[in-house]
């Protein structure tokens, strides 16, 4: 479960909790795929992909589009 940043704050940045779930999960899959393509089993520092995606959303590095 993501504790920081708060879910409600992330949902407000994306538009809804549903959209947040979709955007964060897609980004987490991308992060894991990138790590595997580089020959790693996990992300550097044993970070969780979903936590990294949530942090990226919080920092404004990741936004939702209508695609």
Phi and psi in degrees as GROMACS dihedral restraints (atoms count N, CA, C in turn):
[ dihedral_restraints ]
;  ai    aj    ak    al  type     phi  dphi    fc
    3     4     5     6     1   -83.4    20    10
    4     5     6     7     1   123.6    20    10
    6     7     8     9     1   -98.1    20    10
    7     8     9    10     1   -44.9    20    10
    9    10    11    12     1  -127.5    20    10
   10    11    12    13     1   133.6    20    10
   12    13    14    15     1   -71.0    20    10
   13    14    15    16     1   158.1    20    10
   15    16    17    18     1   -61.7    20    10
   16    17    18    19     1   140.4    20    10
   18    19    20    21     1   -57.2    20    10
   19    20    21    22     1   -43.6    20    10
   21    22    23    24     1   -62.0    20    10
   22    23    24    25     1   -37.1    20    10
   24    25    26    27     1   -65.9    20    10
   25    26    27    28     1   -43.2    20    10
   27    28    29    30     1   -65.0    20    10
   28    29    30    31     1   -43.0    20    10
   30    31    32    33     1   -61.9    20    10
   31    32    33    34     1   -38.1    20    10
   33    34    35    36     1   -64.7    20    10
   34    35    36    37     1   -35.9    20    10
   36    37    38    39     1   -70.2    20    10
   37    38    39    40     1   -33.9    20    10
   39    40    41    42     1   -90.6    20    10
   40    41    42    43     1   -37.4    20    10
   42    43    44    45     1   131.5    20    10
   43    44    45    46     1   -34.7    20    10
   45    46    47    48     1  -162.5    20    10
   46    47    48    49     1   163.5    20    10
   48    49    50    51     1   -68.0    20    10
   49    50    51    52     1   -33.5    20    10
   51    52    53    54     1   -64.1    20    10
   52    53    54    55     1   -49.3    20    10
   54    55    56    57     1   -61.7    20    10
   55    56    57    58     1   -38.5    20    10
   57    58    59    60     1   -58.8    20    10
   58    59    60    61     1   -45.1    20    10
   60    61    62    63     1   -60.2    20    10
   61    62    63    64     1   -45.4    20    10
   63    64    65    66     1   -65.5    20    10
   64    65    66    67     1   -49.1    20    10
   66    67    68    69     1   -64.2    20    10
   67    68    69    70     1   -46.8    20    10
   69    70    71    72     1   -65.3    20    10
   70    71    72    73     1   -40.5    20    10
   72    73    74    75     1   -69.1    20    10
   73    74    75    76     1   -38.8    20    10
   75    76    77    78     1   -63.5    20    10
   76    77    78    79     1   -42.8    20    10
   78    79    80    81     1   -66.5    20    10
   79    80    81    82     1   -39.5    20    10
   81    82    83    84     1   -61.7    20    10
   82    83    84    85     1   -41.3    20    10
   84    85    86    87     1   -63.3    20    10
   85    86    87    88     1   -39.7    20    10
   87    88    89    90     1   -61.3    20    10
   88    89    90    91     1   -44.6    20    10
   90    91    92    93     1   -61.7    20    10
   91    92    93    94     1   -44.1    20    10
   93    94    95    96     1   -65.5    20    10
   94    95    96    97     1   -40.1    20    10
   96    97    98    99     1   -64.6    20    10
   97    98    99   100     1   -41.5    20    10
   99   100   101   102     1   -61.8    20    10
  100   101   102   103     1   -42.4    20    10
  102   103   104   105     1   -63.9    20    10
  103   104   105   106     1   -42.4    20    10
  105   106   107   108     1   -66.5    20    10
  106   107   108   109     1   -36.1    20    10
  108   109   110   111     1   -65.7    20    10
  109   110   111   112     1   -23.9    20    10
  111   112   113   114     1   -92.5    20    10
  112   113   114   115     1     7.1    20    10
  114   115   116   117     1    84.0    20    10
  115   116   117   118     1    15.8    20    10
  117   118   119   120     1  -105.8    20    10
  118   119   120   121     1   150.6    20    10
  120   121   122   123     1   -89.1    20    10
  121   122   123   124     1   -29.3    20    10
  123   124   125   126     1  -129.7    20    10
  124   125   126   127     1   171.3    20    10
  126   127   128   129     1   -73.6    20    10
  127   128   129   130     1   154.5    20    10
  129   130   131   132     1   -57.1    20    10
  130   131   132   133     1   140.1    20    10
  132   133   134   135     1    76.2    20    10
  133   134   135   136     1    14.0    20    10
  135   136   137   138     1    53.6    20    10
  136   137   138   139     1    32.3    20    10
  138   139   140   141     1   -74.8    20    10
  139   140   141   142     1   151.0    20    10
  141   142   143   144     1   -84.8    20    10
  142   143   144   145     1   135.7    20    10
  144   145   146   147     1   -60.4    20    10
  145   146   147   148     1   -39.7    20    10
  147   148   149   150     1   -67.4    20    10
  148   149   150   151     1   -35.5    20    10
  150   151   152   153     1   -67.0    20    10
  151   152   153   154     1   -38.8    20    10
  153   154   155   156     1   -65.5    20    10
  154   155   156   157     1   -43.2    20    10
  156   157   158   159     1   -62.1    20    10
  157   158   159   160     1   -42.8    20    10
  159   160   161   162     1   -62.8    20    10
  160   161   162   163     1   -40.2    20    10
  162   163   164   165     1   -65.9    20    10
  163   164   165   166     1   -39.3    20    10
  165   166   167   168     1   -63.1    20    10
  166   167   168   169     1   -40.4    20    10
  168   169   170   171     1   -63.8    20    10
  169   170   171   172     1   -45.8    20    10
  171   172   173   174     1   -60.1    20    10
  172   173   174   175     1   -39.8    20    10
  174   175   176   177     1   -81.8    20    10
  175   176   177   178     1    -2.1    20    10
  177   178   179   180     1    80.8    20    10
  178   179   180   181     1    12.6    20    10
  180   181   182   183     1   -80.1    20    10
  181   182   183   184     1   -15.9    20    10
  183   184   185   186     1  -134.2    20    10
  184   185   186   187     1   127.9    20    10
  186   187   188   189     1  -129.4    20    10
  187   188   189   190     1   162.1    20    10
  189   190   191   192     1   -91.8    20    10
  190   191   192   193     1   144.4    20    10
  192   193   194   195     1  -124.5    20    10
  193   194   195   196     1   169.6    20    10
  195   196   197   198     1   -85.6    20    10
  196   197   198   199     1    16.6    20    10
